[in-house]
Amino acid sequence: MKVMIIGSTHAGTAAAREILTRHPETAVTIYERNDNVSFVSSGIYLYLTGVIQHLEDMFYTSPADLKQLGAQVKTRHNVLRIDTGHKTVQVANMQTGEVFDDTYDKLIMATGSSVIVPPIMGINHEKVLLCKNYEQAEQLYQSLQANQRVAIVGAGYMGTELAESYASMDQQVMLFHSHSHILNNYLGPQMADAATKLLQHHQVDIHLNERVTGFASGSNDQLIVETAQGDYEVDLAVVCAGFMPNTELLRGQVAMDRHGAILINDYVQTSDPDIYAAGDACVVNYNPTGQPAYTPLATNALRQGALAGINVFGDLQPYMGTQATSAMQLFDHTMATTGLTYPAAQRRELPVRHAVYQGN
């Protein structure tokens, strides 16, 4: 059997490992448009602060490791088109310019996600950076200077962790978030308020319910961050506005949710029985609601990737779903969450009650 994996993300590499460990005779081809594989983007903040010394240490695996297992790894190869009817793909070799076709028996979509680039005026300014992949991490590191004023747009996991990193390096940090509390997709208001106070204790200037509307050049080579409440002069801005699934290749060919995330069944199989999906490109089966949800976490990606590698050979191992458990360290505190927050349960009109315990 010939299995094609598009994307050497956490999910893609987990799928390849599972296939080649269980069925080493399988022909596995991995197409990856970058020159590196399985970058751990959640560790960028550790690299900035020097906890991780080398950016090269932030890869889950390497092309050489996958080749040793028996995979054909085609880095710097961009898949241009998928024809699900004929089970063919069109691929461009980004180094030579050659365009060729390839075929598959089973396909695993592990194309991951990209940073959402919000429609903000001036978003392409040279002093506005994004934070997700290897190249962007290197840009952030190269931009580090002493006594900088840094604006971070978006207070999800990535933005909050970056705020901690810059603050721990004695940078002046402003954190902008368009919601009423930070980490709103993960924490309820009480825990979010505790996290806010912790950041403020370390001199992070938090702007809640304040949407950034533009970036512009200021005097003395500064960057102006524009909001409805006022303008702020900084040295650098980092936009962390969330992630969107990379699923354009299958748009109109398999079922997706309204965000463009691929829908899967209990065996991480798409609406096309010969295509499986794993990681940030697809939804999770979210146990607290019994409904699909888009929850881009590395733990989900690794589990789904392994399941895709098992289930391409048949419905062998059902997906148990997830509670979307996650945790983060914020200065000298650890915060963890699992399942729905109380406000999220209320929004879904679930019959819930609420209790708070505080103690050692």
matplotlib code that plots the C-alpha trace (Angstrom):
import matplotlib.pyplot as plt

x = [0.0, 1.2, 0.4, 1.0, 1.4, 1.1, 2.8, 5.5, 3.9, 3.6, 0.6, 2.4, 5.5, 3.5, 1.5, 4.7, 6.3, 3.2, 2.9, 6.5, 6.9, 3.8, 4.0, 7.6, 6.8, 4.4, 5.5, 5.3, 5.9, 5.9, 5.6, 6.7, 7.1, 9.6, 13.1, 12.5, 10.0, 7.9, 8.8, 7.7, 6.2, 4.9, 8.5, 9.4, 9.1, 11.7, 14.1, 13.7, 14.6, 17.5, 16.0, 16.4, 19.8, 19.5, 16.4, 17.5, 16.6, 12.9, 12.2, 10.1, 12.1, 14.3, 14.1, 17.0, 15.1, 12.1, 14.2, 15.9, 12.5, 11.9, 9.9, 10.5, 10.8, 10.4, 11.2, 10.9, 8.1, 4.8, 1.6, -0.4, -3.5, -5.2, -7.6, -9.5, -11.5, -8.3, -6.2, -3.5, -1.6, 0.3, 3.6, 6.1, 9.8, 10.5, 14.3, 14.2, 10.8, 9.8, 6.1, 5.0, 2.1, 2.1, -0.5, -1.7, -3.8, -4.4, -3.8, -3.1, -3.7, -1.4, -0.9, -1.2, -2.3, -1.1, -1.2, -4.3, -3.2, -6.0, -7.1, -5.2, -3.9, -0.1, 0.1, 3.0, 5.1, 8.7, 8.4, 5.3, 6.2, 4.2, 4.9, 4.5, 7.2, 11.0, 11.7, 9.4, 11.0, 14.4, 13.1, 11.8, 15.2, 17.1, 14.9, 15.8, 17.4, 17.8, 15.1, 12.6, 9.0, 7.1, 3.4, 1.8, -1.5, -3.7, -3.6, -4.1, -1.4, 1.2, 0.6, 0.5, 3.7, 5.5, 4.4, 6.0, 9.2, 9.7, 8.8, 11.3, 14.0, 13.1, 11.4, 8.5, 5.5, 2.0, -0.5, -3.6, -6.6, -10.1, -11.9, -12.8, -10.2, -7.0, -6.8, -10.6, -10.7, -9.0, -9.7, -12.8, -12.8, -11.5, -8.4, -7.9, -8.0, -5.4, -3.2, -3.7, -2.7, 0.4, 1.4, 0.7, 2.9, 5.7, 5.0, 3.1, 0.7, -2.5, -5.2, -8.4, -11.4, -9.0, -8.8, -5.7, -6.9, -3.6, 0.2, 2.1, 5.6, 6.4, 9.2, 12.7, 12.2, 9.3, 6.1, 2.7, 0.1, -3.4, -6.5, -9.9, -8.8, -5.5, -2.1, 1.0, 4.6, 6.7, 9.8, 8.2, 4.8, 4.1, 0.7, -0.7, -4.3, -4.9, -4.6, -6.4, -6.3, -4.4, -7.0, -7.4, -6.1, -9.2, -11.8, -15.0, -13.7, -14.2, -16.6, -15.3, -16.7, -17.4, -13.7, -12.4, -11.3, -11.7, -14.4, -13.4, -15.2, -14.2, -11.3, -9.9, -11.3, -12.7, -15.9, -13.6, -12.8, -9.3, -8.3, -7.5, -6.8, -4.9, -3.6, -4.4, -5.9, -8.9, -11.3, -11.2, -14.1, -14.7, -16.1, -17.6, -20.1, -20.1, -19.6, -16.6, -14.4, -11.3, -8.7, -5.2, -3.0, 0.1, -1.2, -4.3, -2.1, 0.2, -2.7, -4.6, -1.5, -0.8, -4.4, -4.3, -1.2, -3.0, -6.4, -5.2, -5.1, -8.7, -11.0, -8.6, -8.4, -11.3, -10.5, -11.5, -12.0, -10.4, -11.2, -8.7, -6.5, -3.7, -1.4, 1.1, 3.7, 3.4, 6.4, 6.4, 2.9, 1.3, -2.2, -4.0, -7.5, -9.6, -13.1, -15.5, -15.2, -18.4, -19.1, -18.6, -21.1, -23.6, -23.2, -24.1, -27.1, -25.9, -27.5, -24.4, -23.7, -20.6, -18.4, -15.1, -12.5, -9.5, -6.8, -3.4]
y = [0.0, 3.5, 6.1, 9.8, 12.2, 15.9, 17.9, 16.8, 18.5, 16.7, 14.8, 13.9, 12.6, 10.6, 9.0, 8.1, 6.6, 4.5, 3.2, 2.3, 0.7, -1.5, -2.1, -1.4, -2.7, 0.2, 2.8, 6.1, 9.5, 12.7, 16.1, 19.1, 22.6, 23.8, 22.6, 21.4, 19.1, 19.0, 22.4, 22.9, 26.4, 26.3, 26.5, 29.8, 31.7, 29.4, 30.1, 33.8, 33.7, 31.3, 28.3, 26.5, 27.5, 26.4, 26.7, 23.4, 21.7, 22.6, 19.9, 16.8, 14.8, 15.2, 14.2, 11.8, 10.1, 9.6, 8.3, 5.8, 4.5, 4.0, 7.0, 9.0, 12.6, 15.3, 18.7, 21.9, 20.2, 22.1, 20.2, 22.3, 20.3, 17.1, 15.2, 12.9, 11.4, 10.0, 9.8, 12.0, 15.0, 17.7, 18.7, 21.4, 20.9, 24.4, 24.1, 23.0, 24.3, 20.9, 20.1, 16.5, 14.2, 11.5, 8.9, 7.4, 4.6, 6.4, 10.0, 11.6, 15.4, 16.8, 20.3, 22.0, 25.6, 29.1, 32.3, 34.3, 37.6, 40.0, 42.7, 45.5, 48.5, 48.3, 44.6, 44.2, 46.8, 45.6, 46.1, 43.8, 40.1, 36.9, 33.9, 30.3, 28.7, 28.3, 31.4, 33.6, 32.4, 33.3, 36.8, 37.3, 36.3, 38.5, 41.5, 41.3, 44.4, 45.8, 48.1, 47.6, 48.5, 45.5, 45.3, 41.9, 41.6, 38.7, 37.0, 33.4, 30.9, 32.2, 35.9, 35.3, 33.2, 35.8, 38.5, 36.5, 36.0, 39.7, 40.8, 38.4, 40.0, 43.4, 44.6, 47.0, 44.9, 46.0, 43.1, 43.9, 41.7, 42.4, 40.3, 41.1, 38.6, 37.0, 33.3, 33.4, 30.2, 28.3, 29.8, 31.1, 34.7, 33.9, 32.1, 34.6, 37.4, 35.6, 35.3, 39.0, 40.1, 37.9, 39.5, 43.0, 42.2, 41.7, 45.1, 43.8, 46.6, 44.8, 46.4, 44.4, 45.1, 47.1, 46.1, 47.0, 48.7, 49.7, 50.1, 53.0, 54.5, 57.0, 59.3, 58.1, 54.8, 53.8, 51.9, 53.3, 50.9, 52.3, 51.4, 53.1, 54.1, 55.7, 55.4, 53.8, 54.1, 50.9, 49.4, 46.2, 44.4, 40.7, 39.6, 36.4, 36.4, 32.7, 29.9, 28.8, 25.3, 24.8, 22.9, 24.8, 21.7, 19.7, 22.5, 21.3, 17.7, 16.7, 17.9, 20.8, 23.0, 26.8, 27.6, 25.3, 22.6, 19.1, 17.0, 13.5, 10.3, 8.1, 6.7, 10.2, 9.4, 12.3, 12.1, 10.6, 7.0, 7.1, 10.3, 10.7, 14.0, 14.8, 17.8, 21.5, 20.8, 19.1, 19.2, 17.2, 15.1, 17.2, 15.0, 17.7, 18.6, 15.6, 17.9, 18.6, 21.6, 23.2, 22.9, 23.2, 21.6, 19.5, 16.7, 16.4, 16.4, 13.6, 11.4, 11.9, 11.4, 8.1, 7.0, 8.0, 5.8, 2.9, 3.3, 3.6, -0.2, -0.4, 0.7, -0.6, 1.9, 4.4, 7.9, 8.4, 12.2, 14.8, 17.1, 19.5, 19.4, 21.9, 23.7, 26.6, 27.9, 31.6, 33.0, 30.9, 29.6, 26.8, 27.0, 24.0, 23.5, 20.7, 20.5, 23.4, 26.6, 27.6, 30.5, 28.2, 25.7, 28.5, 29.7, 26.2, 26.2, 23.1, 22.3, 23.1, 24.3, 26.1, 25.6, 27.2, 25.8, 27.7, 26.1, 24.6]
z = [0.0, -0.8, 1.9, 1.2, 4.1, 3.4, 6.0, 8.4, 11.4, 14.8, 13.4, 10.1, 11.8, 14.4, 11.6, 9.7, 12.8, 13.6, 10.0, 9.6, 13.0, 12.6, 8.8, 7.6, 4.2, 3.5, 0.9, 2.8, 1.1, 3.0, 1.3, 3.2, 1.8, 4.4, 4.8, 8.3, 9.9, 13.1, 14.6, 18.2, 18.0, 21.5, 22.7, 20.9, 24.2, 25.8, 23.0, 23.4, 27.1, 26.6, 28.4, 25.0, 23.6, 20.0, 17.8, 16.2, 19.5, 18.9, 16.4, 17.2, 14.7, 11.6, 8.0, 8.6, 11.4, 9.2, 6.3, 8.6, 9.4, 5.7, 4.7, 1.5, 2.8, 0.2, 1.9, -0.1, -2.1, -2.2, -3.0, -5.4, -6.0, -4.8, -7.1, -4.8, -7.7, -9.3, -6.1, -7.5, -6.3, -8.2, -6.5, -7.2, -6.3, -4.8, -5.5, -9.1, -10.2, -11.5, -11.3, -11.3, -10.4, -7.7, -6.7, -3.4, -2.0, 1.3, 2.1, 5.5, 5.7, 8.3, 6.9, 10.3, 10.7, 10.0, 12.1, 11.4, 9.9, 10.9, 8.5, 10.3, 8.4, 8.3, 9.3, 6.7, 8.5, 9.0, 12.7, 13.0, 13.3, 13.5, 15.7, 14.6, 12.4, 12.5, 10.3, 12.4, 15.6, 14.2, 13.2, 16.8, 18.2, 15.9, 16.8, 20.5, 21.9, 25.3, 26.8, 24.0, 24.2, 22.8, 21.9, 21.7, 20.0, 21.2, 24.7, 23.9, 24.9, 22.5, 23.2, 27.0, 27.0, 24.9, 27.3, 30.1, 28.1, 27.2, 30.7, 32.2, 30.0, 31.4, 28.3, 28.5, 27.4, 26.3, 25.8, 23.8, 23.8, 22.3, 24.9, 28.5, 29.9, 28.7, 27.7, 27.2, 25.1, 27.9, 31.3, 33.1, 34.4, 37.9, 36.7, 33.9, 36.5, 38.5, 35.4, 34.6, 38.1, 37.9, 34.6, 36.0, 39.0, 36.5, 34.9, 31.8, 30.7, 29.8, 27.6, 27.7, 25.4, 23.2, 19.5, 17.5, 14.3, 12.7, 12.6, 11.3, 11.3, 14.1, 14.8, 15.6, 13.9, 16.2, 15.5, 16.3, 17.5, 16.8, 18.7, 19.2, 22.7, 21.6, 19.9, 21.5, 20.5, 20.6, 19.1, 17.9, 17.7, 17.6, 16.3, 17.9, 16.7, 16.7, 14.1, 11.0, 9.5, 6.2, 4.3, 1.0, -0.9, 0.1, 0.1, -1.6, -1.7, 2.0, 4.7, 6.8, 9.5, 9.1, 10.0, 7.3, 9.7, 8.3, 9.9, 11.0, 12.3, 15.2, 13.2, 12.2, 8.7, 6.6, 4.5, 1.8, 3.0, 1.6, 3.3, 7.0, 8.8, 12.0, 13.9, 13.4, 10.0, 11.5, 14.4, 17.5, 18.8, 21.9, 24.8, 27.0, 24.3, 22.1, 19.1, 16.9, 17.9, 16.5, 19.3, 17.9, 20.6, 20.2, 22.4, 20.1, 17.0, 18.3, 19.3, 16.1, 13.9, 15.6, 15.1, 11.4, 11.1, 12.7, 11.0, 7.4, 7.6, 8.7, 11.6, 14.2, 17.0, 17.7, 18.8, 22.4, 21.8, 24.1, 27.0, 25.5, 28.6, 28.6, 30.9, 31.0, 33.3, 34.0, 35.9, 39.1, 38.7, 36.8, 35.3, 34.0, 32.5, 31.2, 29.6, 29.4, 31.4, 33.2, 30.8, 27.8, 29.3, 29.9, 26.3, 25.1, 27.5, 29.3, 32.7, 34.8, 38.3, 39.5, 42.6, 43.5, 45.9, 47.0, 49.2, 49.5]

ax = plt.figure().add_subplot(projection="3d")
ax.plot(x, y, z, "-o")
ax.set_aspect("equal")
plt.show()
